[in-house]
Amino acid sequence: MNKKDRKHILLTGATGFVGRHLLPMLEGYAVHTLGRSPGCDIVCDLERDTPRLERSYDMVIHLAGTDDYDRADALNNHGTKRLLHALEAFPPRCFTLMSTVQVYGDDPGEDVDENCFMRPDNPYSRSKIRAEKEVEEWCGHHSVRLVVLRPAPIAGSGMHGRLARMAEAVRRGRYIHIRGNDARRSLVMVCDVVSAICATAGMEGVYNVTDGACRTITELADAMACNFANDKRLLVVPSTPLKALASVSALLPPLHRRINNDILRRLTTSATYSNKKIVEAAGIRFYDTVEVIARREKTYPYEYEP
């Protein structure tokens, strides 16, 4: 590819979880990274500052964000506004925004699709909805093709949040199965999120990004134990004593961090999302995240994980 013919991509969040996995896949493109790390091509903290851009881009991939409630609005919402302001003089041809399935609420039900009503119930999900609306309006005004991706909880090397905390509890032998719990959760591997970004580039629309397997939380914990070669069987406890512990856990801070009404509700409530739209539109084949975590998926490129 001639250097002059290479497409120019502006990538925010290149040093983040998804960004670190995406960057190697963009070889052959002229990628300009934007972030607060000194190693970025454009050093700027979107949480506080508006970047100075001096050229146009064929595509913007906006991954920068945080699930920290205290910083969510400043970075996810206002940081996105700052980026859009900087792009005013150089609107790209297309824009990809990383959002989240949490915009549907913490207990959205099962097989939730992109047409379902959004019920944000925390600062993180509210900031993501605001960002979606800002980008949608801006792209419409500037005739920019927009893709909004809403991934389920993402698994893979460097994962964080609830999945990482659950994995650590399993690794340390502190995870507790709830007897009879058949709650299901949608998940997705980070390599499949990267595939979704690449496959939908230049398209338009809002897409859930999930593996479609909808495995139980019990299956997920067992897969994590298998991954860690944990020879100890995970403790199984009936739900009744756990409910009693959760109701009084506020009196004992160490216990409250491990089990409380909010944690118990999440562990026993299903939240699954349909991936039918993105499968039909982009033809992506998703890996079963639980099978990958357990290292039973024979076709998964495990060497992909850094």
C-alpha positions as CSV (number, residue, x, y, z in Angstrom):
1,M,0.0,0.0,0.0
2,N,1.4,3.4,-1.0
3,K,2.0,5.6,2.0
4,K,-0.1,8.4,0.4
5,D,-3.0,6.0,-0.1
6,R,-3.2,4.7,3.5
7,K,-6.3,5.6,5.3
8,H,-5.8,7.8,8.4
9,I,-7.5,6.7,11.6
10,L,-7.8,8.7,14.8
11,L,-7.9,6.2,17.7
12,T,-8.7,7.3,21.3
13,G,-8.1,4.9,24.2
14,A,-5.3,3.1,22.4
15,T,-3.6,2.2,25.7
16,G,-6.9,0.8,27.3
17,F,-8.1,-2.7,27.4
18,V,-9.8,-2.9,24.0
19,G,-7.4,-0.4,22.4
20,R,-4.3,-2.5,23.2
21,H,-5.9,-5.4,21.4
22,L,-7.2,-3.4,18.5
23,L,-4.0,-1.5,17.7
24,P,-2.0,-4.5,16.2
25,M,-5.0,-5.2,13.9
26,L,-4.8,-1.8,12.3
27,E,-1.4,-2.5,10.7
28,G,-1.4,-1.0,7.2
29,Y,-3.3,2.1,8.2
30,A,-1.9,5.4,9.4
31,V,-3.1,5.3,13.0
32,H,-2.9,8.5,15.1
33,T,-3.4,7.7,18.8
34,L,-4.9,10.2,21.1
35,G,-4.6,10.0,24.9
36,R,-2.9,11.2,28.0
37,S,0.0,8.7,27.8
38,P,3.3,10.4,26.7
39,G,3.6,7.6,24.1
40,C,0.5,8.8,22.2
41,D,0.8,10.7,18.9
42,I,-1.5,13.4,20.3
43,V,-1.1,13.8,24.0
44,C,-4.4,15.1,25.5
45,D,-6.5,14.2,28.6
46,L,-10.0,14.4,27.2
47,E,-11.3,14.5,30.8
48,R,-10.0,18.0,31.1
49,D,-8.7,19.3,27.7
50,T,-9.8,19.8,24.1
51,P,-7.2,18.3,21.7
52,R,-5.6,20.3,18.9
53,L,-6.0,18.4,15.6
54,E,-4.2,19.6,12.6
55,R,-5.4,17.2,9.8
56,S,-8.4,15.3,8.6
57,Y,-9.1,11.6,9.3
58,D,-10.9,9.0,7.3
59,M,-12.2,7.4,10.5
60,V,-12.4,8.1,14.2
61,I,-12.5,5.1,16.6
62,H,-13.5,6.5,20.0
63,L,-12.7,4.0,22.7
64,A,-11.6,6.3,25.5
65,G,-13.8,6.0,28.6
66,T,-14.1,5.0,32.2
67,D,-16.5,3.0,34.4
68,D,-15.4,5.0,37.4
69,Y,-18.6,6.6,38.6
70,D,-16.8,9.7,39.9
71,R,-15.1,10.4,36.5
72,A,-17.7,8.9,34.1
73,D,-19.5,12.1,33.1
74,A,-16.3,14.1,32.8
75,L,-14.6,11.7,30.4
76,N,-17.4,9.7,28.7
77,N,-19.7,12.6,28.2
78,H,-17.8,15.9,28.3
79,G,-14.6,14.2,26.9
80,T,-16.6,13.1,23.9
81,K,-18.0,16.6,23.5
82,R,-14.4,18.0,23.5
83,L,-13.3,15.5,20.9
84,L,-16.3,16.4,18.6
85,H,-15.4,20.1,19.1
86,A,-11.9,19.4,18.0
87,L,-13.2,17.5,14.9
88,E,-15.4,20.4,13.8
89,A,-12.8,21.7,11.2
90,F,-12.0,18.1,10.0
91,P,-15.1,15.9,10.1
92,P,-14.2,12.3,9.4
93,R,-16.0,10.1,6.9
94,C,-17.0,7.6,9.6
95,F,-17.1,7.4,13.4
96,T,-17.2,4.4,15.7
97,L,-18.2,5.0,19.3
98,M,-17.7,2.4,22.1
99,S,-20.7,2.3,24.4
100,T,-22.0,-0.4,26.7
101,V,-25.0,-2.8,27.2
102,Q,-25.4,-1.1,30.6
103,V,-27.4,1.6,28.8
104,Y,-30.3,-0.8,29.0
105,G,-30.1,-0.9,32.8
106,D,-28.6,-3.3,35.3
107,D,-31.5,-5.8,35.2
108,P,-32.8,-5.5,31.6
109,G,-34.2,-9.0,31.2
110,E,-33.3,-11.5,28.5
111,D,-32.6,-11.4,24.8
112,V,-32.5,-7.6,24.9
113,D,-32.1,-6.1,21.4
114,E,-31.1,-2.6,20.2
115,N,-34.7,-1.4,20.1
116,C,-35.3,-2.0,23.8
117,F,-35.9,1.0,26.0
118,M,-32.8,2.4,27.7
119,R,-33.0,2.6,31.5
120,P,-29.6,3.9,32.8
121,D,-29.4,3.4,36.6
122,N,-25.8,4.6,37.4
123,P,-23.5,7.5,36.5
124,Y,-21.5,5.3,34.0
125,S,-24.5,4.2,31.9
126,R,-26.0,7.7,32.0
127,S,-22.8,9.2,30.7
128,K,-22.7,6.6,27.9
129,I,-26.2,7.5,26.8
130,R,-25.3,11.2,26.8
131,A,-22.3,10.4,24.7
132,E,-24.3,8.4,22.2
133,K,-26.8,11.2,21.8
134,E,-24.0,13.8,21.4
135,V,-22.2,11.8,18.7
136,E,-25.4,10.9,16.9
137,E,-26.5,14.5,16.6
138,W,-23.0,15.7,15.6
139,C,-22.6,12.9,13.0
140,G,-26.0,13.6,11.5
141,H,-25.2,17.3,11.2
142,H,-21.9,16.6,9.5
143,S,-23.1,13.7,7.3
144,V,-20.7,11.3,9.1
145,R,-21.5,7.6,9.1
146,L,-21.8,6.4,12.7
147,V,-21.5,3.0,14.3
148,V,-22.3,2.6,18.0
149,L,-21.1,-0.6,19.6
150,R,-22.6,-1.8,22.9
151,P,-20.5,-4.7,24.2
152,A,-21.5,-7.0,27.0
153,P,-18.9,-7.5,29.8
154,I,-15.6,-8.1,28.0
155,A,-13.3,-11.0,28.9
156,G,-9.7,-11.4,28.0
157,S,-6.2,-10.5,29.0
158,G,-6.3,-7.3,31.0
159,M,-10.0,-7.4,31.7
160,H,-11.3,-5.3,34.6
161,G,-14.5,-4.6,36.6
162,R,-16.9,-7.3,37.8
163,L,-15.5,-10.0,35.6
164,A,-12.0,-9.4,36.9
165,R,-13.2,-9.4,40.6
166,M,-15.1,-12.6,40.0
167,A,-12.0,-14.3,38.5
168,E,-9.9,-13.2,41.4
169,A,-12.4,-14.6,43.9
170,V,-12.4,-17.9,42.0
171,R,-8.6,-17.9,41.8
172,R,-8.3,-17.4,45.6
173,G,-11.0,-19.9,46.4
174,R,-13.4,-17.3,47.8
175,Y,-16.1,-17.6,45.2
176,I,-19.4,-19.2,46.3
177,H,-21.9,-20.9,44.0
178,I,-25.6,-20.3,44.9
179,R,-27.4,-23.6,44.8
180,G,-30.0,-23.8,42.0
181,N,-28.9,-20.5,40.5
182,D,-29.8,-20.5,36.8
183,A,-29.3,-16.8,36.1
184,R,-27.7,-16.2,32.7
185,R,-25.3,-13.4,31.5
186,S,-24.1,-12.3,28.2
187,L,-20.3,-12.0,27.7
188,V,-17.9,-11.4,24.8
189,M,-14.2,-12.0,24.2
190,V,-12.0,-8.9,23.6
191,C,-10.9,-10.4,20.3
192,D,-14.5,-10.5,19.2
193,V,-15.0,-6.9,20.2
194,V,-12.0,-6.0,18.0
195,S,-13.5,-8.0,15.1
196,A,-16.7,-6.1,15.6
197,I,-14.9,-2.8,15.4
198,C,-13.1,-3.8,12.2
199,A,-16.2,-5.5,10.5
200,T,-18.5,-2.6,11.1
201,A,-16.1,0.2,10.0
202,G,-17.8,2.4,7.6
203,M,-21.3,1.0,8.3
204,E,-24.1,2.8,10.2
205,G,-26.2,1.7,13.1
206,V,-26.3,0.6,16.7
207,Y,-25.1,-2.9,17.5
208,N,-25.0,-5.1,20.6
209,V,-21.7,-7.0,20.8
210,T,-22.1,-10.3,22.6
211,D,-21.2,-13.9,22.0
212,G,-24.9,-15.0,21.9
213,A,-24.2,-18.0,24.1
214,C,-26.0,-16.7,27.3
215,R,-24.3,-19.1,29.7
216,T,-25.1,-19.3,33.4
217,I,-23.1,-17.6,36.0
218,T,-22.4,-21.0,37.5
219,E,-20.9,-22.1,34.2
220,L,-18.8,-19.0,34.1
221,A,-17.4,-19.6,37.6
222,D,-16.6,-23.2,36.8
223,A,-14.8,-22.2,33.6
224,M,-12.7,-19.7,35.5
225,A,-11.8,-22.5,38.0
226,C,-10.8,-24.7,35.1
227,N,-8.7,-21.9,33.6
228,F,-6.8,-21.6,36.9
229,A,-6.4,-25.4,37.2
230,N,-8.1,-25.0,40.6
231,D,-8.4,-28.5,42.0
232,K,-10.7,-27.3,44.8
233,R,-14.4,-27.6,44.2
234,L,-16.2,-24.2,44.5
235,L,-18.3,-23.9,47.6
236,V,-22.0,-24.3,47.1
237,V,-24.4,-22.5,49.5
238,P,-28.2,-22.5,49.5
239,S,-29.8,-19.1,48.7
240,T,-31.6,-18.7,52.0
241,P,-28.6,-18.3,54.3
242,L,-27.0,-16.0,51.7
243,K,-30.0,-13.8,51.7
244,A,-29.8,-13.6,55.5
245,L,-26.1,-12.7,55.4
246,A,-26.7,-10.1,52.7
247,S,-29.3,-8.4,54.7
248,V,-27.0,-7.9,57.7
249,S,-23.7,-7.6,55.9
250,A,-23.7,-3.8,56.3
251,L,-22.8,-4.4,60.0
252,L,-19.6,-6.1,58.9
253,P,-17.6,-4.2,56.3
254,P,-15.3,-7.2,55.2
255,L,-18.4,-9.3,54.7
256,H,-20.3,-6.5,53.0
257,R,-17.6,-6.3,50.3
258,R,-18.1,-10.0,49.5
259,I,-21.9,-10.3,49.8
260,N,-24.6,-7.7,50.0
261,N,-28.1,-7.3,48.6
262,D,-26.8,-5.6,45.4
263,I,-24.3,-8.4,44.7
264,L,-26.8,-11.1,45.5
265,R,-29.3,-9.5,43.1
266,R,-26.8,-9.4,40.3
267,L,-25.7,-13.0,40.8
268,T,-29.3,-14.3,40.7
269,T,-30.7,-12.1,37.9
270,S,-30.4,-12.8,34.2
271,A,-29.2,-10.1,31.8
272,T,-28.7,-11.3,28.2
273,Y,-28.5,-9.4,24.9
274,S,-29.3,-10.4,21.3
275,N,-26.4,-10.3,18.8
276,K,-28.6,-11.1,15.9
277,K,-28.3,-7.6,14.3
278,I,-24.5,-7.5,14.1
279,V,-24.2,-11.2,13.1
280,E,-26.6,-10.6,10.1
281,A,-25.0,-7.2,9.2
282,A,-21.3,-8.0,9.6
283,G,-21.2,-11.8,9.5
284,I,-19.1,-12.1,12.6
285,R,-18.6,-15.6,14.2
286,F,-18.4,-15.1,17.9
287,Y,-16.6,-17.5,20.2
288,D,-18.4,-18.9,23.3
289,T,-16.7,-16.9,26.0
290,V,-17.1,-19.5,28.7
291,E,-15.5,-22.2,26.5
292,V,-12.6,-19.9,25.8
293,I,-12.1,-19.0,29.5
294,A,-12.1,-22.7,30.3
295,R,-9.6,-23.3,27.4
296,R,-11.9,-25.9,25.8
297,E,-12.4,-24.0,22.6
298,K,-10.0,-25.6,20.2
299,T,-10.2,-23.0,17.4
300,Y,-9.6,-19.9,19.5
301,P,-6.2,-18.2,18.9
302,Y,-5.0,-18.3,22.5
303,E,-1.7,-16.9,21.3
304,Y,-3.7,-13.7,20.5
305,E,-3.7,-12.9,24.2
306,P,-0.6,-10.8,25.0
